[in-house]
């Protein structure tokens, strides 16, 4: 007969005699999980100790069956009989000896222990009676331990246990009870962890509840605990809720039990777990799940470690019996497969208009000094009395992702071309089922958008059929069509670069006469400008040939993942899809190569000079320098046609034109190389991490059909998604750079002709004014008489410059009109970060002052980082960023990639999980929070902040830092 089994001596053959709880503790101990030491008093001990009482207990139990009213009286008699009967000598000796040995192990004369009932079958899969039996905490000394063991045995005869368990019989196999005797944990914090989300059954999450002191307050429900969700795969905190924890259980003053007490006011609202402690709890819960092969319900506690710090201990782990009992239905269900799944992802979602209203666009006052601003833009792009009834009833949001500053008149061309061509593809080319175009307006120089939905079911169905045919062709032939697209765009850029705006000659060349051209230079200059506009419109049509299809395939995969794992972080889905080697990151990679070459040639000291011309002169003076410049020439076209901003403003500096930018990055990279820093992107790790994430989420799916659907949707998303990243370089940066250069060439022509004071003044014309300007120039040249332009345009351009400056001094309303009750349109959420929470922040409030507390946004890139903030308002300030700072900006762009070698994290006011900032930060492994709305106004440069890119939060660690004035927007 075995009366005592130490947990570390657990063997599966011994499990039947240890009861469910003890067997679980033994199995956890033997598997290496951190369990407090202890032993099981086996069912053999119970049988031996209760053999003499069996007849009396059976007799009393028979009375209960015949007289239900006697249950309470009989229960008390039975428990009294068991508790009063001394243990037999050999059982007593075995338990006492084991307790004495435990005391020696723990270095205490009377180590406090928990004495817990461990009934046969308890904590088994499907068990529903966990907690039916008794536990006794903080028991000290041999006599008290022996008494507690008897009281656990007596727990078989409580009223609830009698009602629950079968009647004891005189058979050879009576109902028995094992007992766990385990060193007591002096818990500072304790709680429970489920290895799925008990709210929705999401098996990709670990739910943790925690409170101060011993776990009794959490288990009994006497306190609302702090609540957390941790993603198993990403290892990131995806939700946290800190409660007002009013009650805790602590050790009594005499140290022989625990008492219920009130938590001091200053600790109630304080998180009881640090993030690293939470992650240790989650990892241990995941270990338990992996060991047992099914979702677990884990009890845990944290106590001080004598060696320093603290340690997390598992007190119990049993199968979760709620969601685990439910049949695992397939996620895919009857959802269509293949390209039809993309159609389903784009179907409309019911949306009701909100009763709340934002400001009408007609109620926004013109900033002082900006009167007459409407003259800067085409009439069709403005809010107008003719459309007022429509414009006041829809929802408009400011597109600060792409156009965060007031638009110079000619720059508004790209805004109008982009939105018109995007809408054309949605509405007329691919027949997106639930979406037409995106309507657009300009108010006080700022860009506003309003997505137009299709809600009629019959129209949606008709469009779905056409979309499947049209988009399906592209999905099925993507690689071939994308290769053609690259060739088309490169040729288009070549045509832009070959466009010429030559000065009008004093006389035409003789060849015009001898070859019979029949035309002249005046025609060429007019035609070339019209051709440039046509090329720009063609460029934006090419831009949207693939883009929305790429997003549509991504949304199909995104929606499937959200259905399978409701709490999966958005950035986890993005990381499974994102490209590893894409052209978008090629400019930064070329800078790193140039830095390595500079170090190898020992010429990197030359880049300490901030003047690029002097750097160039010094390099040309040595063979090594000339070799470096040769390499620069080889890669600068096309890769350094990269804008320091979004590429949508003519004033954003282009690397190839402003060499101080790339030379400065080369200097910084070379310094890091000298320090032994490895600049290479960890492609192998990124690939391995992407495949690990994908494999683990796939492994959590319930059926083979779901795994097939997952792989199919992921496969399509990965095929199409590189375009979503690469188009930024080819269109927004390279092609747009070429357009800006050609327009400056035209500006120089107009400067030489007296129409303008400087070449950049050409961007203060509306695009449809320039044909008249050129006609004025042409006709005056043809006639040989003065043009009107030199006397008119310099003063008008100066007026427009002042207006644009005045517009930039006032923050625009973030949204206008009537918001929907809920934001469900996925592009709006993904690209622009427009969520229900953001709209709530924009709605009118009685309190217009500074909002207290921390900031929340979208979890764009995982990780946690702390450091001083560097608040920027425009790309022109990126040289201010210092090593170890956290970038805080309205928005970032891919061209900012080199500064990621300096920063620890990034926070943006605007942008969704697929914004440039989010994509770049994920690729460079930096924590990022996008769409934080007021980050640049509430955070000051130098302020210490913490960025949690997994939870989407920004914590202000020193809110008392004195406020400095918000930097004014950089002038266009």
N, C-alpha and C positions, 0 to 999 in steps of 0.2 A: 504494500500500500504506500502511495506517495502522497504525503500531506502538504508538502511545500515544493513549489517550482519557481526558481528565480527567472525573471524575465529574459535574461541573457542566455538561459539554458533552454529556451523554448524550442520545441520540436513539434512538427505537425501531429505526430502520434499522441502527444500529450494534450493537444488542444481540447478534446472532449471533456477532460477533467478540469479545465481551467475557466470555463464559462466564456462568453463572448468578449467581455471587456478585457479580461486577463489575457486571453489568446491574442487579442488585438495588440495589447501592450507588449506582449512577448514577441510577436511577429515584427512589430516596429523596431523593437530593440535589436533583435537579431539581424534586421536588414540595415542597421546603421543609422536609423533615425534618432534624433536626440530626445530620449525619453527619460524622465527622472527614474533613478534606480528603485527597484522594489521586487516583490515576489507575489505569487499567487498561493492562497490557502485553497487547496483543491476540493473538488466535490468528494473525493475519498475522505478527506478530513470531516466534511459535513456529514457524510453517511456514518462515519465512526462516532461522531459526537452526538448524533440524533437517533442512533439505533434504539436506545432505551426509551425514547419518547414517541416512537412511531405509533404505537397503539393508542396512546392518549390523544395524539394529534388527530388521528383518523376518526376517533370517536367524536371529538369536538367538531371536526369538519362535517361529520354526518348530521349533527344538529343543525348546521347552517343550511344544508340542503332541504331539510324538512321544515325549517322555520326561518324564512328570509329576514324577519324582524330581529332575529338573534345574531345577525352577522356581526354587528358592532361589538356586542358583548363577547361573542365567541372569539373574534379577532383579538381583542384585548387579552383574553385568557390564554390564547395560543402564544401570543408574543411574550407574555409574562413568563409562561412556562419555559420557552426557549432561552430567554435572557437570564433566567434564574438558575439554569442548569449548568454547572461548571463543566469545562471541557475535560474530556478524558485525559489521563496522564500523558499518553504518547502524543496526542494531538497538541495538547498544551505545550509540551516540551519542544515539539517541532516548530511551532509558531514563535514561542519565546526565543528559541535559539536563532531563528531567522531574523527576528527583530533586533536582537543583540548584534548580529553580524552586520545588519544594515547601519546600526549606530556606529560601529567601528569604521565602516566604509566612509561614512559621512563625517567622521571626526567629532561626533557628539555623543554624550551619554544617553540622552533621550531624544533622538532625532524626531521632529514632528512628522507625522505621516497622514496621508489621506487613506481612509479605509472605505472601499467602495464595493458594493454588491456587483457580482458578475454572474448573472444567471446563464444557464445553458441556452444557447440560441440568441441571446441578446447581442445586438450589433451585427447580426448576420444580414445579408441582403434580403430585403423584404420585411425585416423585423419592424414592428410598429410599437414596441413597448419600451424603447429606450427611455430611461427616466422613471420607470414604474417602481424601481427599487431604491433603497436608501444609500446615502453616502455620508460619511462623517469626516470632517476636516480638522486639521491641526490637532490630531490625537498624539499625546506624548506619554511615554512610559509603558512598560510591559503590561501592567494591569489594565490600563485604559485601552490598549490595543486589543487585548483578549476580549474585553467587554464589547468593544466596537465590532469585532468579528461576530460575536453572538448576536448583536443587534442587527447586523446585516442578514444573518440567517433568519432571524425573526421577521425580517421584512417580507419573507414569503407569505406571511399571514396578515398583512394589512388588509383592510377592507377592499381596496382597489385591486390588490394582488389576488385575493381570494376570488373576486369576481372575474378576474382576467384569466387565471391559470386553471388548469385542470385539477380535479380533486386528487389529493395524495392517496395512494392505495398502499396496501401491504405487500405489493409486488416486489420483485427483486430490483426494480428500476424506479424508485420513487423520484419525484421532482427534487432536484438538488440545487445548491447554490455554492459557487466558488466566491472568493473574496480577494480583492486586490489590496495589498498593503504597499504603499508607494511614498517615497520621500515627498514631503510637502514642498511646493514651490512658493517662495515668498514673492508673490507676483506684484510687480509694480503696475503692469498692464496685462490684461487677459481678454480673451474673446473667442470667437468661433470663425472658422473659414469654410466656405463651401467651394468646391472646385468646379462649380458651374454657377451661373447667376440664378438664384432662386426666384427672381422676379419673372424671368422669361425662359429659363432653361438653356441659355446660351453657354455652350460647353467651352467656348474660347476664353471665358472669363473666370476669375477667382474672386468671390465676394468675401470680404473680410469685415467683421464687426468687432469693435474694440472699445474698452472702457477702462477707467482707472481701477486698480486693485484686483481682487480675485474675480474670476469669471462668473460667479453666482449672479451678480447683478444683470449680466447680459443674458445668461441662460434662462433666468426666471422672468425676464422682461420688465424688471423694476427700473430700468434706465434705458433711455434712447441712446444707443452707442454711436460713436463715430462710424461711418460706413464708407467703404472703399470698393472699387472695382479695379482689378489688375488684369491686363491682357496676358494670357499664358504665353502666347507666341512672341509678342513684341517685348514682353517684360516691362511694360509701361503702365503707369497708373492712368486709368481712363475716366475715373470718376472719384470724387471725394466729397464727403459731407460731414462737417464737424458739428456735433450736437452739443446741447447744454446738458452735461452729464452731472446730475445733481446728487446721485447716490453712488457709494462705493462700499465694498467689503474690505476691511483691513484686519490685521492681527490685533487681538485684544492686548491691553496693557500688560497683563500677566503672562502673555505668550502661550495661552492654552486654548485657542479657539479663535474664531473670527467674529467680527461684529459689523453690523450695518451702520454706516455713518454718512453724514452730509459732506459733500465735496466743497472745499472752500471756494468762495466766489471767483477768486483769481485763477482757478484751474478748470472751472466748469467748461468754458468755451475754448480751451486750449487743445489742439490736437494731441491725443495721447500717444500717437505713434509718429516717429520720424519716418521720412520716406524710406530710408535704408532699412529700418526695422520692419516696415510694412513689406518690403520686398523680400526680406528673409522669411517672414511668415508665409508669404505667397509661394516662395520656392519650396519650403518644407511641405506645404499642402500639396503642391504639384508632385513632389517626391512620393508622398503617400498615395496619391492617385495612380502614379505610374506603377508603384509596387503592387497595389491591389487590383489594378486593371479596371477600375470603375470610379465614377465620381464619389468624392468623399465629403463627409461632414466631420470637420476636425476641431477639436478644442486645443487651445494653446495658451501659453503664458510666457511673459518675459520677466526675468529676474536678474539681479546683479550677479556678475561673474566675479568670483574671488580673485581671479587673475587680472581683473580690470575690464571695464566695459560692461556689457550685458550679454545674455544669451537667450535665445528663443527655444522653448521646450514644447514638445507635443505631449498633451495629456491624454488624448484619446483620438481615434480615427475610426469612423464607422461608415458603411456605405450610405450615400444619400438616398433617401427612400421616397422623394416626391416626384421630381421630373424623371428620375431613373426608372420608375415603374411604368411610365407612359410609353406606349409603343412608338418607336422611332419612325415617324412618317417621312417620306422623302421630301427634301426641300424643293427639288425641281417640280414635283407633282406633275400637273398636266401642262406645265409651262412649255411653250414651243422651243424647239432646239434650233441650232443653226442660226442663220441670219434672221429668222422670224423672231428669235429672242430679242434682237435689237429693236424690232418693231414694238414688241411688248414693252420694252424699257422706255420707249418714247411716247406711250399712250398718255392721254391727259389724266390728271388727278383732280378730284373735285376741290374747288377753291371757292370760298365765299368772300365777298367783300367785307372788310372790317367796318365797324361802326365808327372807328376812330378816323380822323382826318389829319393829314399833314397840311402844310401851307400850300395855298394855290400858287402856281407859278406867276400869276398876275398880281400877287400880293407882296412879292419880294421887291423891296426898294432898291433902286439903282444906287450904287456907292457914289459918294461925293467925288466929283471930278471925272466921273465916267459917263456923264450925260452924252447921248448920241452914240452909245456903244453899238447899237443895232447896225450902224453903217458898216461895221467891220465884217459882217457875215451875210451870206446869201439869205434872201427873204424866206425861202422854204425851210430853212433850218431853225427859224425862230418860233417861239410861242406867239400865236397871233389871234386877234379877235375873231377871225373867220372860223377858227377851230376850237374856240374856247370851251364850248359845251363838252367836247370830247376830251380836250387836254386837262380839264379840271377833274374829270371822273376816272382817270387811270392813274396808275402808280408809276412815278418816275424816280430813278435813282441816279446820283452822280457817278459817272464812270471815272473814278479817281485811280483805277488800276492802270488804265492806258493814258488818260489825259488828266493828270492831277492839277495842272496849272491852266490859267486862261489861255485860250488858243489864239496865237497870232492869225490874222486873217487867211494867209495862204496855207498855213499849217492845217487849218480846218478842212482843207481839201481831203486830206487822208482820213479825217474823221468821217466825212460824208461818204467818201468812196468805200471805206471799210464797212460801214453799216448798211449801205445800199447793196453791196455785193454779198455780204453775209446773208441779208434778207432774201436776195434773189435766189441764192442756192437753197435756202430753207424752203421758200415758197414755190419757186418755179422749176428748180432743177430736180432736187431729190424728194420733194413733197414730204418733208418731215411730218409725221402724222399729227402731232398735237401742237406744232409750233409754226407760225408764219415767220415774219421777220421780227426785227428789233427796231421799233420806232425810235427816232432820235431828235433831240432839240439842243440848241445852245442858249443858255441863260447867263448873262453877264460874263460871257467868255468861257463858261464851263460846260462840259459835255454831260447830257442827261439821256438816259435810255429807258425804254419801256417795252419789254417783250410782249408780243402779240400771240395769244394762244388760240388754238382751234378747239372748240368745245362741243360742236354738234357731232353726235355719235356717227351719223351716216357719213358725214364728210371725213371724219377721222378714219372710218373703215375704208373709204374709197382711197384716201391718201396712203393708208397703210399698204394696200395692194401695190400701188405705184411705187412707193418707197422700197418695198421688198425687191421689186424688179430692178429699179435704178441703182439703189445703193448696193444691192446684192451683186451687181456686175462689178462694181468697184471693189467690194470685199473679196470677190473671187479672183480678181486680177490685180490685186493691190501692188505687188512688187513691180510688175511690168508697167503699170500706169504711173507709179511713183518714180520709176527711172525716167520715164518720159517727162514727168513734171520737173525733175531736176534739170533736164536738158532745156525745157521751155523757159524756166526761170533764169538759167545762166544766159541763154540767148537774149532774153528780154533785158537783163541787166546790161549786156553788151550793147544793145540798141540804145539804151538810155545813155550809156557812156559815150557812144558815137554821135549823139545829138550835139549840134554845134550852134553857138550863138556868136557868130563872128561880127566884128564891127562893120558897119556899112561903109563901103569904100568911097574914096573921092570920085573914082570912076570904075566902071566894070572892067574886068580883064578882057583883053582882046579876044580870047578864046570864046567868050560869050557871043561875040560877033561872028568870028570865023567858023564856029561850029553850029551857028544858028540855034542857040538855046531858046531864044524867044522868051526868056524869063530873066529875073534878076535877083539881087541880094535881098531886096525888100520882101519878095515872095518867100524866100528861104527862111527868113527870120520869123515871119508870121506862121508859116507852115510848121516849122520846127517846134514852136511853142505848142501849137495844137497837137502835134505828134507826141510831145512829151506828156501832155494831159492824157492822151489816149493810152500811152504806155503805162501811165500810173493807174488808170482805171483797169487796164488789162492785168497789171500786177496784182491788184486787189482781188480780181476775179480768180486768178491763179491761187492766191492765198487761201481762199475758201473752197477751192475745189476738193480738198481732202479734210479740212480741219474739223468741220462738224461731224463728218463720218467717223473720224478718229475719236471724238468725244462720245459719239453715240455708242460705239463698240465698248468704250470704257464704261459708260453708264450701265450697259447691260451686265457687264461683269460686276460692277460696283453694286448694282441692285441685287444681284444674286447673293453676293457676300453679305449684304445687310439683311437679307431674308434668312440666310443660314446662321449668321452670327450678329444679332441685333446690336450688340455693343462693340463690334469690331471698330477700332480707330480708323477714321477715313484715310490717314496717312499709311496705315498698314496695307490697305487695298492699293494705294498708289505705289508703294514700294514693290509689290508683287508684279506690277506692270512696267514700271519705269525702265527706260533704256539705260544700259550701263555705258556703252560707248556710242555717243551721238555727236553730231557735228556742232551742236550748241556749245559744247565745252572745248572745242578745238582751239579757239583763240587763247584761252587760258593755258592749255597744254603747250601751245607754241611759245608762250611767254616763259614757261618753266624751262623748255628746251633752250631757249636763248639765254636764260640765266645760267644754266649748266655750262653752256658753251663759253659764256663770259668768264666763269670761274676757271674752267679748264685752260683758257687762253690767258688767264691772270690779267684781265682788263676790266674787271668789275668795278674797280675804284673809280673809273671814269664816270660812272653813273651817279656818283654822289653830287655832281653838279646839277642843279635844278633846271638849267637852261639846255634844252635839247640841241640847239645849234652848236653850243660849245662842246657838248658830248660828241656830236657828230664830227666836229673838227678834230677833236683829240683822237677819235678812233681812226680817222682817215690818215693820221700821221704815223701809224704802225702797221706792219703786215698783219698782225693778229687782229687789230681793230678793223682793217679792211675785210678780213675773212669774216668777222662777225657781221659787218654791214652787208656783205654779200648774202649771208644767210637771212638777215632781216628782209632784204629785198625779195628773196624767194618766197617767204611766208606771209609778208604783209598784205599781198594781194592773193586771195581775198580776205584772209582771216582777220586782219586788223581794220577792216571796214566795220568796226564795232562801235556802237554808240555808248556813251557813258550813261545814258538814260534809257528810256523805253524805245527810242528810235522814232518817236512820233513828233518830236519837236526839232525844228531846224537849229535851235541853240544848244542842243545836246552835243557835247564834243565827241568827235570821231577820233579813234585812236590814231589812225594813219595820218590825220591832219593835225593832231595835237600830241606830238610824240612825247611830251612831258608825262602823259598818263602811262603809256606802256613802258617808257624808260624808268619811271618811278617804280612800277611793279617789278621790272627786271632787277632793279637795285634791291628791293625788299626780298625777293626770292633768292638772289645771290647771297645776301647776308644770312639768310636761313641755311643755305647750303654750307656756308663757311662754318656755321654752328653745328653742322652734322645732321640737320633736319632732312628727313626724306620727304620730298615734295610730291612724289608720285601718288596719284589717286590709287587707293587700295582696290584695284579692279578685281583681284582674286577674291578678296574678302567680301566685296560688294556682291559679286556673283554668288558666292557661297551663302551669304546672308539672304539674298533674294530667294534662292532655291530652298533654303531651310524654312523661311517664313511660308513659302508656298506649300511645301511638303507638310508642314505641321498643321496648317489650316485645312488642307485637303484631308489629312488623317483624322480630323475631328468631325468630318461630315458623316451622317448616319448610314448612307447607303452607297452602293456601287454606282447607281444611276446618278446620284448627286456628284460623286467624284468625276464621272464622265462629263457631266454638264459643266462642272467647275473647270476642268481642263480645256474643254472646248471654248468656253467663253474667255478664259484667260489667254488661250492661244491666239484668238482673233484680236484681243486687246493688245497683246504684245506685238503682233504683226503691224498693226496700224499706228500704234502710239508713238514710235520714233518721229513720225511726221509732226505730231503735236509739239514736240520739243524742237525739232530741227527747223521748222518754218520760221521760228523767231530769228534765226541767223540769216536765212536766205532772203526774207522779205523785210522784216522790221529793221534789220541792221544793214546788211550789204546793199540791197536794192534801194532802201530809203536813203542811205548815205550817198549813193550815186545821184539820186534825185536832188538832194540838197546841194550837191556840188554843181549840178547843171543850173539850178536856179540861181546860185551865187554867180555863175558865169554870166547869166542873163543880167543879174544885178550889176556886175561890173560894166557891162555894155551900157546900162542906163545911167550909171555914175559918169562914165566917159561922155555921155550925151547930155549931161546936166540935169537929168530927170530926178536923180537921187543923190543923197549926200554920201552914202556908203552902201556897199553891195548887199548887206543883210536887210536893208530897207525894202528890198523887193518882196519880203515876206509880209509886209504890211499892206500889200495889195490883196484884194480878193482875186481868186483865180480868174473870174469872168471879167475883171477890169483890165487885165493885162492885154488882151487883144486890142482894146481901145488905145491903151498906152502905146503899144507897138505900132498901131495904125498912125497915131499922132507922130511917132518917130519916123515911120516910113514915109508918110506923105510929105512931111516937112523936108526930109532928105531929098525926096523926089523932086519937090518944087524948088528947093533951094531957098526956102524962107524959114523964119523962126517957128519952132513948135510951141504949142501951148504948155506942154508938160513941165519944162524947167521953171516956169513961173507959178505953177499950181501945186505940183506934187511935194516938194520939200516941206512946205508948211503943213500940208495935209498929213503927210507921214508923221511929222512931229506931233500933231494933234492926236493921231491914232496911238502913237507911242505913249503919250500921257494917259490916254484912256485905258490902255492895256495895263499900265502900271497901277492905276487906281483900282482896276478890277482885281488885281492880284493882292491888294491889301485887305480884302474882306473874304472871310471864309464863306464858301457857298453852302446853302442848305444841303445836307446829304441826301435828302429825298423830298419829293413833292407829291401832291395829289392824294389819292385814296389807296392806302396799302391793302393788300389781300389779308384775310384773316390769318392765313398761314402761307408761308413761302414753301412751295413744293416743286417749282420749276428747277430741274437739276442743274442746268447750265448757269442759272443765276446764282445758285448756291456755290457751285464748284469754282467758277471763274471769278466772280465778283465778291463772294463771301457775304451775300445778302441773306441774312437769316432772320427768323422770328425775333431772336434776341436783339439783333442790331436794330430792327425796326422799332422794338420797344424802347430802345435807347433814344431814338429820334423823335418819338411822340412827345407832344407838349407836356411839360411838367410844371407843377407849382414851384419846384425848387430849381432855379436856373444856375445855382452855384456849383462849385466843384464837388463832384461825387466822391465820397470817401471810399476807402478800401482798395482792394487789388483790382487788376484788369483781367478780363477774360476775352478770349478770341477763339480761333479755330486751331485745333491741334494739327499743325502743318508738317512738322518734322520732329521725330522723337528725341528724347534726351533732356537732361536738366543741367543748367549752367547758371553760375552766379558771377557777377562782375559789375564794374561801373558802366553806366550807360553812355553812349555817344549818340545824341539826337541830331539828325540831319534833316534838312528840309528840301534838299535838291541834290542831284548827282554832282554838281560842281563842288560839293563839300566833302566828297569821299576821301580826299587826301588828309582830312582831319582825324580819321579813325586811327586809333592807337592800339598797340598790341594788348590783347586780353580784354578789350572792351566788348560790350554788347551793343550791336547796331540797333537803333530805333529810328525808323524812317516811315514816311507815308507809304512808300512802296519801294521795292528794289527791282533790279533788272538783271538779266543774265550777265551783262557786261560788268557787273560789280564782283564777279566771281573771284578775282585776285585778292580782294580785301578779306575774303573768308579765311585766308591764311593768318590774318591778324585777330579776327573776332572770335568770341566764344559762342555767340548765339545771335539771332535776329528777331526783331519784333516789328510788325508793320501795322499801320492803321487800317489798311484796306487789303483786299485780296482773299481768294478762297484757297482750297487745298490744291488747286491746279494752277495757281498764279505763279509767276516767274519766281518769286521769292520762295515759295514752297518747293518747287521743283529743284531749284539750285541748292537749297539748304539740305534737302534729302540726299542729293547726290554727293554733297561734300560732308555729310555726316554731322551737321550742326543742328542743335535744337532751334525750332522756330515756331512762333505764334503769329498767325496772320489774322487780319480782320479785327484787331484789338480796338478799333474805332478812335479812341482818344489817347493813344499811347504817346504821340508826339506832343500833346498838350499837357499831359499829366506827369510825364517823366522828364527830368532835367539831366543835362549832361553832367556826368560825375556821380549821379545818384546810384547807389548800390541796388541792384534788382536781381531777382531769380526768375529764370525762364524755364517753364516746364512744357516742353513741346509735345509731350504725350498727353497731358491733361488740357492743354490750351490755356494756361494761366500765366500771368506775370505778377510776381509778388514784389511790392515796394518795400525793400528791407530797411531803408532809412527815409521814411516819408517826411522827416523833419528838415531835410535838406532845403535850404532857402530857394525860393522860386526865382528863376531868371526869366527874362522875357522870351517868349517863343520866337524863334527866328522867323523873320518875314519870308514869304515865298520868294524864291529866286525869280527875278524878272525874266520874261521870255527873251 
